[in-house]
Amino acid sequence: MTPVTLYSTDYCGYCRAAKRYFEEKGIPFTEIDLSGDDAGREALHARTGRTTVPQIFVGDTHVGGYTDLVALDRAGGLAPLLAVNPG
């Protein structure tokens, strides 16, 4: 399974919703908590062009935030991304 990375903060409701979504679907993910990490947030902004969390990556593919994740899954696009073998 392609690795999933979730950039979050500890005070973000959409971050909690994204984590719960992955947990309910049995999708393992790595969380990178940016709470109080200004440099990390700046690096994420440089990488994505977005300033909000959550920001979700499946492998090197930027999915976006929670609502983007749900829309992608409902459209059938998440499973193929997860099935790609990295490297």
Secondary structure by P-SEA (a helix, b strand, c coil): ccbbbbbbccccaaaaaaaaaaaaacbbbbbbbccccaaaaaaaaaacccccccbbbccccccccaaaaaaaaaaccaaaaaacccc
